[in-house]
Amino acid sequence: MAQSVLRNGVEKLSEALDGSTQGQKLRDMAKDMKDYHDPNARLTTDYGVKQTNTDDWLKIVNENHTGPMLLEDHAAREKIHRFDHERIPERVVHARGAGAFGSFRMHKSLEEYTTAGVLTDTSRTTPVFQRFSTVLGSRGSADTVRDVRGFAVKFYTEEGNWDIVGNNIPVFFIQDAIKFVDVIHAGKPEPHNEVPQAQSAHNNFWDFISLHSEATHMFMWQQSDRAIPRSYRMMEGFGVNTFKLVNKDNKAHFVKFHFRPHLGVHSFVWDEALKLAGQDPDFHRKDLYEAIDNGAFPKWDFGVQLIPEGDEDKFEFDILDATKVWPEEEVPVQFVGELELNRNVDEYFTQTEQVAFCTGHVVPGIHFSDDPLLQGRNFSYSDTQLTRLGTNWQELPINRPVCPVMNNNRDGQLRHSITKGTVNYWPNRFSATKPAKPEEGGYVDYAEKVAGMKQRLRSKKFQEHYKQAQLFYNSMSEPEKMHIMTALAFELDHCDDPTVYNGMVERLTYIDLELAQKVAELVGAPIPQKAALENHGKKSKNLSQTEIQPREPTIATRRVAIIIADGYDPVAYNGMVAALKAAGALPYTIGPRRSNVYAAGESKEAGKGKQPDHHLEGMRSTMFDSIFVPGGADSIATLRKNGRALHWVREAYAHLKAIGGTGEAVEFIKDACALPGMDFSTSAEVVDSYGVVTAAKVMPESFKETLKMAKGAKDFV
Ligand code: HDE
């Protein structure tokens, strides 16, 4: 794996250097790259001296070749010393993540609203680096936990770096940056015992949430399916905060940024996510890497919501409040560009770990609003990089812009670039390195009149915390509502302090009485009889993720497990593998062993057989989107006797996955899925949350169609 990773990096880099795709940033980083596949390279110390032996510490040896080691061995000490200092502090939040390179293009210019070249020049391809993350877990925690996902994009524009440091959820827990410390302390492991890891299911989190009513809208999103995405490639991205775009006539528009995935939004069911956290903690990381490696480049439409300056008071909510969405009925999203990720990182640490995003990084034409969350973030990001990376973090290859950086900032630890010349100040007698004029691309601050009292206050509209939480809940499909209810019941079950779960149930009565009652019953809180606030009954579009459908129905990159044992039907097997590959899906053969498995009519002696990719105990159904079982009397007879094989099918069924089978496999699948007392002959009998897909005579085409609808499909093909 490691070898192929490096080879892939080097090959792709040379492609990029030939002038293709987003070469600008790659050419820039290539200056600092070393090729570890060079057979002519030799091991050296850090100061460049070739080493003949890096395996034995220099010793004074006796006749048995043992003896004390010498401090004199600088090379040995250097090796250990470098190792001792390999770790840097992880990010205080969003520590766990994965990144990739890509490109950004606009297909419609936003010149009516901004002067920013990255948003107006439709002939440009802007190189980007994107990092996805979870929020609460440590760097080594699992990918599939229930959490908000970070969605941070660094645009290496010709005018400097522009960072959108967003999330996959369009709102946030708090309105004012000063509360960030509290919400994160409450969510992170508790201070006395550092438990639990990467989870919000504990007393402190829900204690804070129940007492801090402005978090009401956000916790509903965080309890929804959005917080357990199937893949980073299948999530939306939101800038969350309100920025400003300013055009050449100095006219300003408030703006929110959106990214909508071409693959649509898809999620795990909770049981799947829970199990995957143990079975394959790197699931999302690998999913992103594999998709890009296979050429299935993830893409997002880039959109903006715009409100002209002057109209900001026309809404029921304050447009600077990050706990509110701008409903699309009131402010439509205009999709104007496309983001594509098309190249994996060459090295995790120097790129994904060392990348540093800052909301304060904006380019001419893009400005801040008075959003009090954003203003605080603008301080925090550059500040935190000092602890994590140290001074001069801006000079690291992944962070430096592709345009020239010229200023009189100097020195500090680990200064990298060498500035020539006799002066390091402005003005100077050479008139050297002077401020840019606006027409030379200089950043011009947007002039605004500001007057007022110096006070610790928030606007009146910021005080309203429930209407959009109701709007969100009302907009959910029935399965989504059920998932929110069960998620809340799971989380509060992990709280053993009645003050906490009783308080939360009370908070839910501000959203929906029935929801509060169902949760109360499950978690053992007093069942509320009265809503604290009447539900307004309104809905809004695109809040339910079921509305964010794939652009084209597709099964590309979906992982399909094909379960076989000796005597399987080779026609059904080969037909399905070919059809899946042709559609861009990823078929994996799973057998009772990873040694060769023989089709009906094949013999071991003839040296035939198929080597499965995995054996039944090595993987689990959770790692696949779908299961196909070809017929074959002997194969099915073997699988029927194998408890793990039955579990694969039954578990996939419980997780609402498309399951297909031919010939003898049909009865096997039915038996594996049948629950005690359930009449399998009618879909009406199927337990609420369970999707069923069985096949009397599955042809590859019909299976593919079913797979496109996977999750929630209730079809008998
Ligand atoms: Fe962050 N956040 N944040 N955040 N955030 C960090 O910066 C902070 C907030 C987000 O992949 C830190 O470099 C404050 C909202 C992402 O490297 C830190 C506040 C949103 C990432 C920080 C917020 C985010 C971070 C930690 C409240 C969505 C990961 C490491 C005012 C719009 C970026 C770092 C990456 C990371 C501070 C709230 C998204 C400490 C003070 C809202 C995606 O600076």
Residues whose N, C-alpha, C, O or C-beta is under 5 A from the ligand:
A	BS01	HDE	R91 V92 V93 H94 R131 S133 G150 F151 A152 V165 G166 N167 F172 A177 F180 F238 G239 V240 N241 V355 F357 L373 G376 R377 S380 Y381 T384
